[in-house]
């Protein structure tokens, strides 16, 4: 349960942090938007340390699927753009891949 919460929190923090840069560059918002964005990006990195796996690369790879699903949710809820069938299908495939990476059995080396 901690891993799921860490991934969801990390996704929200990363998307919000990246969006602050997007708003500054694309929407002409004040550079002050970057300060909470940087804090949010640091929080994103910290939250990923709560994922229960001994390997950082595996935690990051599985997180990619969660990030994609969260980004599509952001697109809909924050930006007001409704996802299409390709957004939803791609997100579903990515979350399946994330589950396989994170919980798949490991062969002994």
Secondary structure, 3 states (H helix, E strand, C coil): CHHHHHHHHHHHHHHHHHHHHHHHHHCCCCCCHHHHHHHHHHHHHHHHHHCCCCCHHHHHHHHHHHHHHHHHHHHHHCCCCCCCHHHHHHHHHHHHHHHHHHHCCCCCC
